[in-house]
Amino acid sequence: MNKVAFVTVASFLTQRKIQLQSAGDSQHIYYKLKSREEHLADALQNEYDVIIVGGGATGAGVSLACANRGLKSIVLESKDYASGASSKSTKLVHGGVRYMQQVFQLSEKNRMEKWELVAESLRERSNFLSMCSYLTQDFPTLIPCTNLFDLGYYYFGSLIYHCVYLYYQTGGHTFKPPRIVGKEEIQQHFKYAKCNYGVIYYDGQFNDARMVQELLVTSSLKGQNMANYVEVKGLLKNEQNKIVGVQAFDKIGQKQFQIKGKCVVNATGGWADNLRLMDDPTVSKRIVSVAGSHLTMPQKYGSRHWGYLIPKTNDGRVLYMVPWQGNMIMGTTERKLENPTHDPTVSHEEYMWLLKSFCDEFTVDASEAARDVKSKWCGVRPLVYSSNALSTKEVSRTHEIEVSKSGLISVMGGKWTIFRLMGEQTVDKVQELIGNKQKRIENLPKLVGDWTQFDHRKEIQIMMKMFDLPQSYAAYFLTTYGDRAYDVLKLIYENPENKESLHPQFPHTVGEVLYQIRYEQARKPEDILFRRTRLGFLDQNAIFTVYEKVFQIMAKELKWSDKFQQQFLKENFEYIRKLEF
Ligand SMILES: Cc1cc2nc3c(=O)[nH]c(=O)nc-3n(C[C@H](O)[C@H](O)[C@H](O)COP(=O)(O)OP(=O)(O)OC[C@H]3O[C@@H](n4cnc5c(N)ncnc54)[C@H](O)[C@@H]3O)c2cc1C
């Protein structure tokens, strides 16, 4: 990086800052973010209104709702943010067309519950995309049809789905109505598709782990605290048996400490029963953990813009194929887990089922498709148990908020799409408990990268020119960080070392990793490889290429001793290998 370029970048940033300041938006560039250590230092001094246990979609949503109602909260995450289900989803912001289908099946027992689920999710789908335009987009999904009866059935089903959305629409984002498409158009998108016609309907998609990060950064800028690698090991109670805090363990600093709070929210997803039992060992379990697996395939098997939904595979299950970050992801399976581990692996059976269902639908060679699999991953879906459930399909897909006698607020079940609603409803319960009357804010809260409401296309052009970036790289920074991209690029351009690329096929550089360590609390290589960047989900080989470099950057930045490095390198590499990537 030469001096001239550096001066140009610096002057551009100053100019931009002046522009934003003159528009009354002084804080929109150079966001001042706290480090993990600063958050922990706050935790030792503060007494919180709310202690949120779990740093996935649910915990992050509760944190944002607290921020917007003037409550002081801290999120404690025992591993990394979004390392549970929240980074391993299908990445859909959706109402759930399959539940819509169930509403009209006479054999379905809970048709009213399914209707409410779809209506609620469709309302939240618009809100989700409006809150965070840079990390989300809508996209058409094809339902392939083999006969005219199916075509009519899925078209009218999709039309009702669209009408429900129109009726309940609250957010600013609008979705197009469904339409019928023929073979020619289908072949332009899916050259291996066998079907002759089908129905297109619209849903949204997003970058799940990055969304948790953006939610937490937004909350942090609004005064909330958060720390990853802090496990809640116990609940502190007063003489009246009411919860007054938690016993926590900092796995990085290897320190045990107490945090005081007026109430504790249990947002631990598939592990919610652990905290419920910690509070009261006599309660019955409510969570059914269901594993869901995905494969990542090269773009050539799918479309750059369209998704593909098989509503009924050979064994009656639903299968999604979704374009994501220049690849195609396909999933998901459902396998009940008795004792959910944090990182379940894709079973051989699931792997074979996914490949077989894919090959049944497209004219592709099965062994070539198997060779082309780029990555696979598995997540734990936390469903709420209903006692007469016989299979995972009968377990409730809605969410529930339970308040225990001692004041533990457990928010269970639900899905990514409705995280905002779950957060708001949980904070309603918090307020009842602690006697706070602050109302919900009326306008939808925007996430930090959207605060300046920029024009995406124009901004990409500016970035390309200013930083001499190819279009795809400029688009990457913008669709990952929103207008925070300028802060990341500033660090990358601060010195020539920071510009060094990690991998020729990806836009990641040393400077970006430094940003993620300093301002996004990345503390282990897998935090960078799987969640701050999405390399591990996109290309399993790439992570082995960049692992050592990422390790070295972290060792230098975090000042790891030689002894620690030797021990950690071995343990950590083993851990990553175990993930089967
Ligand atoms: C395969 C799959 C596909 C999905 N696809 C979609 C989709 O396309 N769209 C959609 O809307 N939803 C989807 N979902 C659902 C969605 O991903 C989940 O509902 C959501 O991510 C759950 O978030 P959570 O925060 O409740 O749980 P998690 O993300 O699992 O977070 C819980 C966190 O709590 C932490 N924790 C546990 N115990 C402790 C403790 N003692 N102390 C501190 N921290 C603790 C864990 O480490 C974990 O990070 C999918 C789920 C799966 C599994």
The ligand as a Gaussian input file, in Angstrom:
#p B3LYP/6-31G(d) Opt

LIG

0 1
 C      -30.699000     -26.744000      10.069000
 C      -31.494000     -25.556000      10.458000
 C      -32.040000     -24.719000       9.483000
 C      -32.775000     -23.603000       9.854000
 N      -33.218000     -22.752000       8.879000
 C      -33.906000     -21.646000       9.216000
 C      -34.295000     -20.720000       8.215000
 O      -33.973000     -20.870000       7.041000
 N      -34.999000     -19.626000       8.600000
 C      -35.372000     -19.419000       9.896000
 O      -36.065000     -18.437000      10.155000
 N      -34.966000     -20.249000      10.882000
 C      -34.241000     -21.354000      10.570000
 N      -33.796000     -22.206000      11.547000
 C      -34.111000     -21.907000      12.951000
 C      -33.127000     -20.925000      13.551000
 O      -31.829000     -21.143000      13.083000
 C      -33.166000     -21.056000      15.068000
 O      -34.500000     -20.965000      15.512000
 C      -32.375000     -19.962000      15.748000
 O      -31.089000     -19.846000      15.200000
 C      -32.271000     -20.278000      17.236000
 O      -31.495000     -19.285000      17.830000
 P      -31.181000     -19.357000      19.386000
 O      -30.446000     -18.131000      19.716000
 O      -32.430000     -19.633000      20.119000
 O      -30.269000     -20.658000      19.535000
 P      -28.705000     -20.832000      19.238000
 O      -28.282000     -20.138000      18.014000
 O      -28.424000     -22.293000      19.302000
 O      -28.015000     -20.077000      20.440000
 C      -28.032000     -20.556000      21.763000
 C      -26.683000     -20.195000      22.365000
 O      -26.704000     -20.388000      23.765000
 C      -25.388000     -20.700000      24.167000
 N      -25.412000     -21.292000      25.502000
 C      -25.918000     -22.498000      25.868000
 N      -25.740000     -22.681000      27.201000
 C      -25.097000     -21.582000      27.676000
 C      -24.636000     -21.195000      28.973000
 N      -24.797000     -21.971000      30.048000
 N      -24.003000     -20.005000      29.114000
 C      -23.842000     -19.176000      28.041000
 N      -24.268000     -19.511000      26.789000
 C      -24.897000     -20.693000      26.616000
 C      -24.929000     -21.665000      23.079000
 O      -23.508000     -21.742000      23.030000
 C      -25.537000     -21.067000      21.831000
 O      -24.634000     -20.247000      21.109000
 C      -33.015000     -23.323000      11.216000
 C      -32.453000     -24.149000      12.201000
 C      -31.681000     -25.240000      11.829000
 C      -31.040000     -26.079000      12.880000

